């Protein structure tokens, strides 16, 4: 009888290990499929990167995007998105919503990962058509 109990414990332990391994593989697979995360720099890091890599002027980018969208510029941060550098520009729309626009830090143009980046020049101010989304919708 004692041998049968040990067999069950061993079987349960193997099953638990197999389930854990399957769970970890699934989690790793989801992490690989996830889009690149935005990692923003401190002001000191951003300043040194702007000087070293000859990036576009963030204030000019912020002003240009704000003029096109008829919004008030709030701020800009230099961030890394995948292998590239972008500015995350925060704007206050006339309806009171804050939107964040991604702008390529080298060219100063809307980044391709911004939703509807091509429609920024058209003057559209819908949250879904101008950038990465809005806060407070």
N, CA, C and O atoms as CSV, one atom per row, in Angstrom:
chain,resi,resn,atom,element,x,y,z
A,1,UNK,N,N,0.824,-1.200,0.000
A,1,UNK,CA,C,0.000,0.000,0.000
A,1,UNK,C,C,0.863,1.257,0.000
A,1,UNK,O,O,0.527,2.265,-0.623
A,2,UNK,N,N,1.963,1.173,0.701
A,2,UNK,CA,C,2.857,2.321,0.776
A,2,UNK,C,C,3.441,2.658,-0.596
A,2,UNK,O,O,3.602,3.838,-0.907
A,3,UNK,N,N,3.757,1.680,-1.413
A,3,UNK,CA,C,4.321,1.906,-2.743
A,3,UNK,C,C,3.319,2.607,-3.655
A,3,UNK,O,O,3.713,3.430,-4.482
A,4,UNK,N,N,2.038,2.296,-3.518
A,4,UNK,CA,C,1.015,2.928,-4.352
A,4,UNK,C,C,0.894,4.409,-4.024
A,4,UNK,O,O,0.702,5.220,-4.930
A,5,UNK,N,N,1.003,4.787,-2.746
A,5,UNK,CA,C,0.934,6.192,-2.336
A,5,UNK,C,C,2.103,6.988,-2.887
A,5,UNK,O,O,1.926,8.131,-3.307
A,6,UNK,N,N,3.290,6.407,-2.894
A,6,UNK,CA,C,4.473,7.069,-3.439
A,6,UNK,C,C,4.354,7.275,-4.933
A,6,UNK,O,O,4.820,8.277,-5.474
A,7,UNK,N,N,3.725,6.316,-5.595
A,7,UNK,CA,C,3.530,6.411,-7.045
A,7,UNK,C,C,2.612,7.586,-7.388
A,7,UNK,O,O,2.866,8.328,-8.337
A,8,UNK,N,N,1.543,7.745,-6.603
A,8,UNK,CA,C,0.618,8.849,-6.837
A,8,UNK,C,C,1.294,10.191,-6.608
A,8,UNK,O,O,1.108,11.133,-7.378
A,9,UNK,N,N,2.085,10.266,-5.535
A,9,UNK,CA,C,2.783,11.524,-5.253
A,9,UNK,C,C,3.738,11.881,-6.383
A,9,UNK,O,O,3.825,13.036,-6.798
A,10,UNK,N,N,4.442,10.886,-6.869
A,10,UNK,CA,C,5.381,11.116,-7.965
A,10,UNK,C,C,4.631,11.554,-9.220
A,10,UNK,O,O,5.068,12.472,-9.914
A,11,UNK,N,N,3.516,10.908,-9.511
A,11,UNK,CA,C,2.712,11.254,-10.681
A,11,UNK,C,C,2.183,12.686,-10.564
A,11,UNK,O,O,2.213,13.440,-11.537
A,12,UNK,N,N,1.701,13.062,-9.380
A,12,UNK,CA,C,1.206,14.424,-9.170
A,12,UNK,C,C,2.333,15.449,-9.295
A,12,UNK,O,O,2.133,16.529,-9.849
A,13,UNK,N,N,3.509,15.113,-8.784
A,13,UNK,CA,C,4.646,16.030,-8.884
A,13,UNK,C,C,5.044,16.242,-10.343
A,13,UNK,O,O,5.314,17.370,-10.755
A,14,UNK,N,N,5.080,15.171,-11.119
A,14,UNK,CA,C,5.422,15.274,-12.539
A,14,UNK,C,C,4.358,16.093,-13.274
A,14,UNK,O,O,4.691,16.922,-14.121
A,15,UNK,N,N,3.093,15.869,-12.958
A,15,UNK,CA,C,2.010,16.619,-13.600
A,15,UNK,C,C,2.099,18.107,-13.250
A,15,UNK,O,O,1.882,18.964,-14.106
A,16,UNK,N,N,2.420,18.406,-11.988
A,16,UNK,CA,C,2.553,19.803,-11.577
A,16,UNK,C,C,3.721,20.470,-12.297
A,16,UNK,O,O,3.605,21.615,-12.733
A,17,UNK,N,N,4.828,19.776,-12.425
A,17,UNK,CA,C,5.979,20.322,-13.149
A,17,UNK,C,C,5.654,20.558,-14.622
A,17,UNK,O,O,6.046,21.576,-15.193
A,18,UNK,N,N,4.938,19.618,-15.233
A,18,UNK,CA,C,4.568,19.764,-16.643
A,18,UNK,C,C,3.632,20.961,-16.833
A,18,UNK,O,O,3.775,21.718,-17.793
A,19,UNK,N,N,2.676,21.128,-15.917
A,19,UNK,CA,C,1.748,22.254,-16.011
A,19,UNK,C,C,2.488,23.583,-15.829
A,19,UNK,O,O,2.209,24.553,-16.534
A,20,UNK,N,N,3.423,23.624,-14.891
A,20,UNK,CA,C,4.206,24.838,-14.666
A,20,UNK,C,C,5.046,25.176,-15.888
A,20,UNK,O,O,5.120,26.338,-16.290
A,21,UNK,N,N,5.675,24.173,-16.479
A,21,UNK,CA,C,6.493,24.403,-17.674
A,21,UNK,C,C,5.640,24.922,-18.829
A,21,UNK,O,O,6.059,25.828,-19.550
A,22,UNK,N,N,4.451,24.356,-19.008
A,22,UNK,CA,C,3.558,24.809,-20.078
A,22,UNK,C,C,3.127,26.259,-19.843
A,22,UNK,O,O,3.067,27.054,-20.782
A,23,UNK,N,N,2.830,26.596,-18.592
A,23,UNK,CA,C,2.432,27.961,-18.253
A,23,UNK,C,C,3.559,28.944,-18.546
A,23,UNK,O,O,3.324,30.007,-19.120
A,24,UNK,N,N,4.786,28.592,-18.152
A,24,UNK,CA,C,5.932,29.474,-18.382
A,24,UNK,C,C,6.221,29.647,-19.868
A,24,UNK,O,O,6.582,30.740,-20.303
A,25,UNK,N,N,6.068,28.580,-20.652
A,25,UNK,CA,C,6.272,28.689,-22.102
A,25,UNK,C,C,5.237,29.617,-22.718
A,25,UNK,O,O,5.565,30.434,-23.579
A,26,UNK,N,N,3.988,29.494,-22.280
A,26,UNK,CA,C,2.926,30.352,-22.816
A,26,UNK,C,C,3.180,31.818,-22.461
A,26,UNK,O,O,2.975,32.702,-23.292
A,27,UNK,N,N,3.626,32.077,-21.227
A,27,UNK,CA,C,3.916,33.451,-20.812
A,27,UNK,C,C,5.077,34.026,-21.617
A,27,UNK,O,O,5.036,35.191,-22.014
A,28,UNK,N,N,6.102,33.228,-21.860
A,28,UNK,CA,C,7.248,33.693,-22.652
A,28,UNK,C,C,6.833,33.973,-24.092
A,28,UNK,O,O,7.313,34.928,-24.701
A,29,UNK,N,N,5.953,33.155,-24.633
A,29,UNK,CA,C,5.477,33.348,-26.000
A,29,UNK,C,C,4.700,34.655,-26.116
A,29,UNK,O,O,4.858,35.388,-27.092
A,30,UNK,N,N,3.859,34.948,-25.123
A,30,UNK,CA,C,3.101,36.206,-25.134
A,30,UNK,C,C,4.036,37.398,-25.028
A,30,UNK,O,O,3.798,38.424,-25.665
A,31,UNK,N,N,5.096,37.284,-24.234
A,31,UNK,CA,C,6.041,38.386,-24.078
A,31,UNK,C,C,6.773,38.665,-25.389
A,31,UNK,O,O,7.051,39.823,-25.701
A,32,UNK,N,N,7.088,37.626,-26.159
A,32,UNK,CA,C,7.765,37.813,-27.440
A,32,UNK,C,C,6.850,38.461,-28.465
A,32,UNK,O,O,7.314,39.223,-29.314
A,33,UNK,N,N,5.550,38.168,-28.399
A,33,UNK,CA,C,4.590,38.716,-29.351
A,33,UNK,C,C,4.186,40.150,-29.013
A,33,UNK,O,O,3.616,40.843,-29.856
A,34,UNK,N,N,4.471,40.600,-27.797
A,34,UNK,CA,C,4.057,41.929,-27.364
A,34,UNK,C,C,4.823,42.997,-28.146
A,34,UNK,O,O,5.988,42.801,-28.491
A,35,UNK,N,N,4.166,44.128,-28.425
A,35,UNK,CA,C,4.858,45.207,-29.133
A,35,UNK,C,C,5.949,45.806,-28.252
A,35,UNK,O,O,5.952,45.629,-27.034
A,36,UNK,N,N,6.868,46.512,-28.886
A,36,UNK,CA,C,7.967,47.135,-28.152
A,36,UNK,C,C,7.408,48.144,-27.148
A,36,UNK,O,O,6.459,48.870,-27.443
A,37,UNK,N,N,8.006,48.176,-25.969
A,37,UNK,CA,C,7.558,49.095,-24.931
A,37,UNK,C,C,8.305,50.415,-25.025
A,37,UNK,O,O,9.456,50.479,-25.456
A,38,UNK,N,N,7.627,51.441,-24.616
A,38,UNK,CA,C,8.197,52.776,-24.581
A,38,UNK,C,C,9.004,52.922,-23.293
A,38,UNK,O,O,8.461,52.754,-22.201
A,39,UNK,N,N,10.284,53.232,-23.410
A,39,UNK,CA,C,11.135,53.453,-22.243
A,39,UNK,C,C,11.704,54.860,-22.341
A,39,UNK,O,O,12.535,55.146,-23.203
A,40,UNK,N,N,11.250,55.733,-21.452
A,40,UNK,CA,C,11.630,57.145,-21.537
A,40,UNK,C,C,12.858,57.445,-20.682
A,40,UNK,O,O,13.116,56.780,-19.679
A,41,UNK,N,N,13.605,58.459,-21.103
A,41,UNK,CA,C,14.856,58.842,-20.456
A,41,UNK,C,C,14.630,59.986,-19.480
A,41,UNK,O,O,13.644,60.716,-19.578
A,42,UNK,N,N,15.558,60.134,-18.535
A,42,UNK,CA,C,15.543,61.289,-17.643
A,42,UNK,C,C,15.950,62.518,-18.457
A,42,UNK,O,O,16.422,62.396,-19.587
A,43,UNK,N,N,15.762,63.697,-17.874
A,43,UNK,CA,C,16.129,64.929,-18.590
A,43,UNK,C,C,17.623,64.954,-18.912
A,43,UNK,O,O,18.010,65.350,-20.011
A,44,UNK,N,N,18.459,64.539,-17.973
A,44,UNK,CA,C,19.907,64.548,-18.206
A,44,UNK,C,C,20.288,63.572,-19.317
A,44,UNK,O,O,21.105,63.892,-20.181
A,45,UNK,N,N,19.688,62.378,-19.289
A,45,UNK,CA,C,19.963,61.393,-20.342
A,45,UNK,C,C,19.488,61.916,-21.692
A,45,UNK,O,O,20.177,61.766,-22.701
A,46,UNK,N,N,18.306,62.530,-21.705
A,46,UNK,CA,C,17.749,63.055,-22.959
A,46,UNK,C,C,18.651,64.143,-23.527
A,46,UNK,O,O,18.911,64.166,-24.730
A,47,UNK,N,N,19.132,65.050,-22.669
A,47,UNK,CA,C,20.013,66.120,-23.129
A,47,UNK,C,C,21.273,65.563,-23.779
A,47,UNK,O,O,21.685,66.020,-24.845
A,48,UNK,N,N,21.879,64.573,-23.131
A,48,UNK,CA,C,23.121,64.017,-23.687
A,48,UNK,C,C,22.855,63.281,-24.999
A,48,UNK,O,O,23.674,63.350,-25.915
A,49,UNK,N,N,21.727,62.576,-25.105
A,49,UNK,CA,C,21.394,61.878,-26.355
A,49,UNK,C,C,21.104,62.874,-27.476
A,49,UNK,O,O,21.487,62.645,-28.623
A,50,UNK,N,N,20.427,63.981,-27.152
A,50,UNK,CA,C,20.125,64.990,-28.169
A,50,UNK,C,C,21.403,65.602,-28.727
A,50,UNK,O,O,21.512,65.835,-29.931
A,51,UNK,N,N,22.360,65.860,-27.859
A,51,UNK,CA,C,23.631,66.439,-28.311
A,51,UNK,C,C,24.460,65.428,-29.091
A,51,UNK,O,O,25.026,65.755,-30.134
A,52,UNK,N,N,24.530,64.201,-28.586
A,52,UNK,CA,C,25.390,63.184,-29.200
A,52,UNK,C,C,24.857,62.708,-30.546
A,52,UNK,O,O,25.637,62.429,-31.457
A,53,UNK,N,N,23.525,62.613,-30.680
A,53,UNK,CA,C,22.957,62.016,-31.888
A,53,UNK,C,C,22.309,63.037,-32.812
A,53,UNK,O,O,21.697,62.657,-33.810
A,54,UNK,N,N,22.429,64.318,-32.505
A,54,UNK,CA,C,21.893,65.381,-33.366
A,54,UNK,C,C,20.408,65.169,-33.673
A,54,UNK,O,O,19.998,65.114,-34.833
A,55,UNK,N,N,19.618,65.052,-32.611
A,55,UNK,CA,C,18.180,64.832,-32.767
A,55,UNK,C,C,17.469,66.142,-33.088
A,55,UNK,O,O,18.012,67.227,-32.884
A,56,UNK,N,N,16.247,66.019,-33.592
A,56,UNK,CA,C,15.420,67.194,-33.883
A,56,UNK,C,C,15.116,67.933,-32.579
A,56,UNK,O,O,15.084,67.328,-31.508
A,57,UNK,N,N,14.896,69.227,-32.679
A,57,UNK,CA,C,14.579,70.045,-31.510
A,57,UNK,C,C,13.198,69.645,-30.977
A,57,UNK,O,O,12.210,69.756,-31.704
A,58,UNK,N,N,13.109,69.184,-29.724
A,58,UNK,CA,C,11.814,68.724,-29.206
A,58,UNK,C,C,10.781,69.844,-29.108
A,58,UNK,O,O,9.589,69.599,-29.293
A,59,UNK,N,N,11.223,71.073,-28.819
A,59,UNK,CA,C,10.272,72.180,-28.695
A,59,UNK,C,C,9.668,72.541,-30.050
A,59,UNK,O,O,8.487,72.875,-30.144
A,60,UNK,N,N,10.479,72.472,-31.080
A,60,UNK,CA,C,9.960,72.736,-32.425
A,60,UNK,C,C,8.964,71.648,-32.831
A,60,UNK,O,O,7.911,71.949,-33.394
A,61,UNK,N,N,9.294,70.380,-32.546
A,61,UNK,CA,C,8.372,69.272,-32.856
A,61,UNK,C,C,7.058,69.455,-32.113
A,61,UNK,O,O,5.981,69.277,-32.682
A,62,UNK,N,N,7.157,69.814,-30.826
A,62,UNK,CA,C,5.967,69.989,-30.002
A,62,UNK,C,C,5.115,71.133,-30.542
A,62,UNK,O,O,3.892,71.012,-30.622
A,63,UNK,N,N,5.751,72.238,-30.911
A,63,UNK,CA,C,5.018,73.392,-31.445
A,63,UNK,C,C,4.342,73.049,-32.770
A,63,UNK,O,O,3.182,73.401,-32.985
A,64,UNK,N,N,5.073,72.356,-33.667
A,64,UNK,CA,C,4.514,72.009,-34.977
A,64,UNK,C,C,3.285,71.111,-34.849
A,64,UNK,O,O,2.267,71.346,-35.499
A,65,UNK,N,N,3.386,70.085,-34.009
A,65,UNK,CA,C,2.255,69.168,-33.830
A,65,UNK,C,C,1.091,69.898,-33.169
A,65,UNK,O,O,-0.062,69.685,-33.542
A,66,UNK,N,N,1.379,70.753,-32.196
A,66,UNK,CA,C,0.314,71.500,-31.520
A,66,UNK,C,C,-0.410,72.425,-32.492
A,66,UNK,O,O,-1.634,72.544,-32.437
A,67,UNK,N,N,0.333,73.080,-33.382
A,67,UNK,CA,C,-0.300,73.955,-34.373
A,67,UNK,C,C,-1.192,73.164,-35.320
A,67,UNK,O,O,-2.309,73.584,-35.624
A,68,UNK,N,N,-0.700,72.019,-35.786
A,68,UNK,CA,C,-1.496,71.205,-36.716
A,68,UNK,C,C,-2.783,70.704,-36.082
A,68,UNK,O,O,-3.815,70.609,-36.746
A,69,UNK,N,N,-2.717,70.385,-34.794
A,69,UNK,CA,C,-3.890,69.813,-34.123
A,69,UNK,C,C,-4.711,70.851,-33.373
A,69,UNK,O,O,-5.717,70.516,-32.747
A,70,UNK,N,N,-4.291,72.102,-33.431
A,70,UNK,CA,C,-4.970,73.176,-32.713
A,70,UNK,C,C,-5.141,72.801,-31.243
A,70,UNK,O,O,-6.246,72.829,-30.701
A,71,UNK,N,N,-4.015,72.449,-30.609
A,71,UNK,CA,C,-4.010,72.039,-29.208
A,71,UNK,C,C,-2.895,72.779,-28.481
A,71,UNK,O,O,-2.005,73.355,-29.107
A,72,UNK,N,N,-2.954,72.754,-27.164
A,72,UNK,CA,C,-1.928,73.394,-26.346
A,72,UNK,C,C,-0.842,72.378,-26.011
A,72,UNK,O,O,-1.146,71.301,-25.499
A,73,UNK,N,N,0.414,72.701,-26.290
A,73,UNK,CA,C,1.496,71.772,-25.937
A,73,UNK,C,C,1.707,71.749,-24.424
A,73,UNK,O,O,1.721,72.793,-23.773
A,74,UNK,N,N,1.870,70.546,-23.877
A,74,UNK,CA,C,2.097,70.399,-22.442
A,74,UNK,C,C,3.524,69.972,-22.122
A,74,UNK,O,O,4.104,70.431,-21.139
A,75,UNK,N,N,4.089,69.101,-22.945
A,75,UNK,CA,C,5.440,68.626,-22.669
A,75,UNK,C,C,5.883,67.592,-23.679
A,75,UNK,O,O,5.092,67.074,-24.467
A,76,UNK,N,N,7.183,67.308,-23.630
A,76,UNK,CA,C,7.760,66.302,-24.530
A,76,UNK,C,C,8.790,65.497,-23.753
A,76,UNK,O,O,9.519,66.038,-22.921
A,77,UNK,N,N,8.842,64.200,-24.033
A,77,UNK,CA,C,9.837,63.315,-23.415
A,77,UNK,C,C,10.531,62.535,-24.514
A,77,UNK,O,O,9.902,62.133,-25.494
A,78,UNK,N,N,11.830,62.320,-24.351
A,78,UNK,CA,C,12.578,61.476,-25.275
A,78,UNK,C,C,12.487,60.050,-24.772
A,78,UNK,O,O,12.780,59.770,-23.610
A,79,UNK,N,N,12.077,59.145,-25.659
A,79,UNK,CA,C,11.890,57.750,-25.279
A,79,UNK,C,C,12.502,56.832,-26.327
A,79,UNK,O,O,12.731,57.226,-27.471
A,80,UNK,N,N,12.757,55.617,-25.914
A,80,UNK,CA,C,13.225,54.586,-26.842
A,80,UNK,C,C,12.044,53.671,-27.119
A,80,UNK,O,O,11.384,53.195,-26.196
A,81,UNK,N,N,11.787,53.430,-28.391
A,81,UNK,CA,C,10.728,52.522,-28.815
A,81,UNK,C,C,11.382,51.507,-29.731
A,81,UNK,O,O,11.707,51.813,-30.878
A,82,UNK,N,N,11.572,50.304,-29.227
A,82,UNK,CA,C,12.300,49.303,-29.996
A,82,UNK,C,C,13.727,49.767,-30.186
A,82,UNK,O,O,14.438,50.013,-29.212
A,83,UNK,N,N,14.151,49.889,-31.435
A,83,UNK,CA,C,15.517,50.330,-31.743
A,83,UNK,C,C,15.612,51.830,-31.998
A,83,UNK,O,O,16.714,52.372,-32.082
A,84,UNK,N,N,14.474,52.505,-32.123
A,84,UNK,CA,C,14.490,53.918,-32.483
A,84,UNK,C,C,14.222,54.843,-31.311
A,84,UNK,O,O,13.799,54.411,-30.239
A,85,UNK,N,N,14.474,56.117,-31.535
A,85,UNK,CA,C,14.201,57.152,-30.547
A,85,UNK,C,C,13.014,57.978,-31.019
A,85,UNK,O,O,12.917,58.337,-32.192
A,86,UNK,N,N,12.114,58.275,-30.092
A,86,UNK,CA,C,10.933,59.068,-30.415
A,86,UNK,C,C,10.712,60.107,-29.317
A,86,UNK,O,O,11.199,59.962,-28.195
A,87,UNK,N,N,9.976,61.144,-29.661
A,87,UNK,CA,C,9.488,62.082,-28.657
A,87,UNK,C,C,8.032,61.727,-28.393
A,87,UNK,O,O,7.250,61.544,-29.326
A,88,UNK,N,N,7.674,61.631,-27.122
A,88,UNK,CA,C,6.277,61.469,-26.742
A,88,UNK,C,C,5.796,62.864,-26.352
A,88,UNK,O,O,6.210,63.412,-25.331
A,89,UNK,N,N,4.928,63.423,-27.168
A,89,UNK,CA,C,4.472,64.797,-26.973
A,89,UNK,C,C,3.056,64.781,-26.409
A,89,UNK,O,O,2.158,64.153,-26.970
A,90,UNK,N,N,2.870,65.481,-25.293
A,90,UNK,CA,C,1.558,65.583,-24.654
A,90,UNK,C,C,0.916,66.900,-25.053
A,90,UNK,O,O,1.536,67.961,-24.984
A,91,UNK,N,N,-0.340,66.811,-25.471
A,91,UNK,CA,C,-1.093,67.991,-25.906
A,91,UNK,C,C,-2.442,68.030,-25.202
A,91,UNK,O,O,-3.028,66.990,-24.902
A,92,UNK,N,N,-2.927,69.230,-24.943
A,92,UNK,CA,C,-4.259,69.422,-24.383
A,92,UNK,C,C,-5.173,69.885,-25.503
A,92,UNK,O,O,-5.005,70.976,-26.048
A,93,UNK,N,N,-6.152,69.036,-25.844
A,93,UNK,CA,C,-7.098,69.401,-26.899
A,93,UNK,C,C,-8.099,70.425,-26.381
A,93,UNK,O,O,-8.220,70.638,-25.175
A,94,UNK,N,N,-8.806,71.047,-27.298
A,94,UNK,CA,C,-9.804,72.057,-26.926
A,94,UNK,C,C,-10.962,71.471,-26.125
A,94,UNK,O,O,-11.614,72.180,-25.358
A,95,UNK,N,N,-11.216,70.167,-26.306
A,95,UNK,CA,C,-12.301,69.540,-25.552
A,95,UNK,C,C,-11.851,69.103,-24.160
A,95,UNK,O,O,-12.628,68.491,-23.427
A,96,UNK,N,N,-10.601,69.408,-23.783
A,96,UNK,CA,C,-10.112,69.101,-22.445
A,96,UNK,C,C,-9.383,67.779,-22.303
A,96,UNK,O,O,-8.865,67.477,-21.228
A,97,UNK,N,N,-9.330,66.989,-23.356
A,97,UNK,CA,C,-8.634,65.709,-23.293
A,97,UNK,C,C,-7.146,65.890,-23.577
A,97,UNK,O,O,-6.738,66.712,-24.399
A,98,UNK,N,N,-6.354,65.093,-22.868
A,98,UNK,CA,C,-4.912,65.084,-23.107
A,98,UNK,C,C,-4.604,63.944,-24.058
A,98,UNK,O,O,-5.052,62.816,-23.853
A,99,UNK,N,N,-3.838,64.238,-25.100
A,99,UNK,CA,C,-3.430,63.205,-26.055
A,99,UNK,C,C,-1.911,63.149,-26.093
A,99,UNK,O,O,-1.228,64.137,-25.822
A,100,UNK,N,N,-1.404,61.989,-26.428
A,100,UNK,CA,C,0.037,61.790,-26.557
A,100,UNK,C,C,0.339,61.395,-27.991
A,100,UNK,O,O,-0.231,60.441,-28.519
A,101,UNK,N,N,1.237,62.134,-28.609
A,101,UNK,CA,C,1.623,61.915,-29.997
A,101,UNK,C,C,3.064,61.435,-30.011
A,101,UNK,O,O,3.902,61.961,-29.278
A,102,UNK,N,N,3.358,60.445,-30.835
A,102,UNK,CA,C,4.728,59.956,-30.990
A,102,UNK,C,C,5.333,60.583,-32.239
A,102,UNK,O,O,4.759,60.505,-33.325
A,103,UNK,N,N,6.497,61.205,-32.074
A,103,UNK,CA,C,7.189,61.886,-33.166
A,103,UNK,C,C,8.593,61.311,-33.275
A,103,UNK,O,O,9.281,61.154,-32.267
A,104,UNK,N,N,9.021,60.998,-34.488
A,104,UNK,CA,C,10.368,60.480,-34.704
A,104,UNK,C,C,11.383,61.529,-34.252
A,104,UNK,O,O,11.324,62.678,-34.690
A,105,UNK,N,N,12.304,61.142,-33.388
A,105,UNK,CA,C,13.254,62.098,-32.813
A,105,UNK,C,C,14.308,62.560,-33.811
A,105,UNK,O,O,14.936,63.596,-33.595
A,106,UNK,N,N,14.517,61.828,-34.886
A,106,UNK,CA,C,15.514,62.232,-35.880
A,106,UNK,C,C,14.915,63.174,-36.923
A,106,UNK,O,O,15.510,64.199,-37.256
A,107,UNK,N,N,13.731,62.820,-37.436
A,107,UNK,CA,C,13.143,63.607,-38.522
A,107,UNK,C,C,12.164,64.678,-38.044
A,107,UNK,O,O,11.936,65.662,-38.747
A,108,UNK,N,N,11.585,64.499,-36.858
A,108,UNK,CA,C,10.578,65.433,-36.369
A,108,UNK,C,C,9.193,65.174,-36.928
A,108,UNK,O,O,8.271,65.949,-36.674
A,109,UNK,N,N,9.028,64.089,-37.689
A,109,UNK,CA,C,7.722,63.745,-38.280
A,109,UNK,C,C,6.977,62.765,-37.380
A,109,UNK,O,O,7.604,62.053,-36.594
A,110,UNK,N,N,5.644,62.718,-37.483
A,110,UNK,CA,C,4.878,61.742,-36.698
A,110,UNK,C,C,5.415,60.334,-36.924
A,110,UNK,O,O,5.706,59.936,-38.052
A,111,UNK,N,N,5.539,59.599,-35.844
A,111,UNK,CA,C,6.097,58.247,-35.908
A,111,UNK,C,C,5.079,57.293,-36.511
A,111,UNK,O,O,3.873,57.463,-36.334
A,112,UNK,N,N,5.573,56.290,-37.224
A,112,UNK,CA,C,4.692,55.339,-37.908
A,112,UNK,C,C,3.838,54.541,-36.944
A,112,UNK,O,O,2.796,54.023,-37.348
A,113,UNK,N,N,4.240,54.419,-35.668
A,113,UNK,CA,C,3.425,53.656,-34.724
A,113,UNK,C,C,2.277,54.483,-34.168
A,113,UNK,O,O,1.405,53.941,-33.489
A,114,UNK,N,N,2.257,55.800,-34.445
A,114,UNK,CA,C,1.119,56.615,-34.028
A,114,UNK,C,C,-0.075,56.225,-34.876
A,114,UNK,O,O,0.040,56.077,-36.092
A,115,UNK,N,N,-1.200,56.062,-34.245
A,115,UNK,CA,C,-2.410,55.670,-34.959
A,115,UNK,C,C,-2.818,56.803,-35.880
A,115,UNK,O,O,-3.024,57.930,-35.431
A,116,UNK,N,N,-2.933,56.513,-37.153
A,116,UNK,CA,C,-3.357,57.528,-38.105
A,116,UNK,C,C,-2.363,58.657,-38.251
A,116,UNK,O,O,-2.764,59.808,-38.426
A,117,UNK,N,N,-1.084,58.361,-38.184
A,117,UNK,CA,C,-0.058,59.408,-38.237
A,117,UNK,C,C,-0.208,60.275,-39.479
A,117,UNK,O,O,0.111,61.464,-39.439
A,118,UNK,N,N,-0.677,59.714,-40.562
A,118,UNK,CA,C,-0.832,60.480,-41.787
A,118,UNK,C,C,-1.952,61.493,-41.719
A,118,UNK,O,O,-1.985,62.419,-42.529
A,119,UNK,N,N,-2.873,61.349,-40.778
A,119,UNK,CA,C,-4.006,62.270,-40.706
A,119,UNK,C,C,-3.730,63.468,-39.816
A,119,UNK,O,O,-4.609,64.314,-39.649
A,120,UNK,N,N,-2.532,63.569,-39.237
A,120,UNK,CA,C,-2.256,64.703,-38.361
A,120,UNK,C,C,-2.330,66.011,-39.125
A,120,UNK,O,O,-2.892,66.983,-38.621
A,121,UNK,N,N,-1.784,66.060,-40.317
A,121,UNK,CA,C,-1.792,67.291,-41.092
A,121,UNK,C,C,-3.177,67.698,-41.549
A,121,UNK,O,O,-3.381,68.853,-41.922
A,122,UNK,N,N,-4.130,66.788,-41.532
A,122,UNK,CA,C,-5.471,67.075,-42.014
A,122,UNK,C,C,-6.295,67.869,-41.015
A,122,UNK,O,O,-7.395,68.316,-41.341
A,123,UNK,N,N,-5.779,68.052,-39.796
A,123,UNK,CA,C,-6.497,68.834,-38.802
A,123,UNK,C,C,-7.519,68.040,-38.019
A,123,UNK,O,O,-8.319,68.630,-37.293
A,124,UNK,N,N,-7.522,66.737,-38.139
A,124,UNK,CA,C,-8.451,65.912,-37.381
A,124,UNK,C,C,-8.047,65.900,-35.917
A,124,UNK,O,O,-6.866,65.744,-35.607
A,125,UNK,N,N,-9.006,66.061,-35.008
A,125,UNK,CA,C,-8.651,66.055,-33.601
A,125,UNK,C,C,-9.317,64.925,-32.836
A,125,UNK,O,O,-9.426,65.007,-31.612
A,126,UNK,N,N,-9.761,63.890,-33.500
A,126,UNK,CA,C,-10.287,62.723,-32.803
A,126,UNK,C,C,-9.150,61.954,-32.162
A,126,UNK,O,O,-8.099,61.789,-32.781
A,127,UNK,N,N,-9.331,61.475,-30.929
A,127,UNK,CA,C,-8.242,60.822,-30.199
A,127,UNK,C,C,-7.670,59.642,-30.962
A,127,UNK,O,O,-6.459,59.427,-30.938
A,128,UNK,N,N,-8.506,58.878,-31.633
A,128,UNK,CA,C,-8.011,57.705,-32.337
A,128,UNK,C,C,-7.233,58.031,-33.589
A,128,UNK,O,O,-6.495,57.185,-34.093
A,129,UNK,N,N,-7.382,59.245,-34.104
A,129,UNK,CA,C,-6.736,59.549,-35.374
A,129,UNK,C,C,-5.485,60.399,-35.246
A,129,UNK,O,O,-4.884,60.761,-36.258
A,130,UNK,N,N,-5.076,60.728,-34.019
A,130,UNK,CA,C,-3.931,61.615,-33.914
A,130,UNK,C,C,-2.749,61.042,-33.179
A,130,UNK,O,O,-1.659,61.603,-33.295
A,131,UNK,N,N,-2.878,59.993,-32.451
A,131,UNK,CA,C,-1.695,59.532,-31.735
A,131,UNK,C,C,-1.922,58.234,-31.025
A,131,UNK,O,O,-2.711,57.393,-31.456
A,132,UNK,N,N,-1.225,58.083,-29.938
A,132,UNK,CA,C,-1.247,56.831,-29.215
A,132,UNK,C,C,-2.503,56.689,-28.375
A,132,UNK,O,O,-2.690,55.643,-27.753
A,133,UNK,N,N,-3.356,57.669,-28.327
A,133,UNK,CA,C,-4.590,57.569,-27.569
A,133,UNK,C,C,-4.783,58.796,-26.697
A,133,UNK,O,O,-3.951,59.703,-26.700
A,134,UNK,N,N,-5.870,58.826,-25.957
A,134,UNK,CA,C,-6.106,59.960,-25.086
A,134,UNK,C,C,-6.312,59.475,-23.669
A,134,UNK,O,O,-6.652,58.315,-23.433
A,135,UNK,N,N,-6.103,60.368,-22.742
A,135,UNK,CA,C,-6.271,60.055,-21.334
A,135,UNK,C,C,-7.588,60.662,-20.893
A,135,UNK,O,O,-7.890,61.809,-21.223
A,136,UNK,N,N,-8.358,59.913,-20.162
A,136,UNK,CA,C,-9.586,60.438,-19.608
A,136,UNK,C,C,-10.799,60.275,-20.490
A,136,UNK,O,O,-11.835,60.878,-20.207
A,137,UNK,N,N,-10.722,59.492,-21.539
A,137,UNK,CA,C,-11.907,59.259,-22.377
A,137,UNK,C,C,-12.906,58.401,-21.654
A,137,UNK,O,O,-13.967,58.097,-22.199
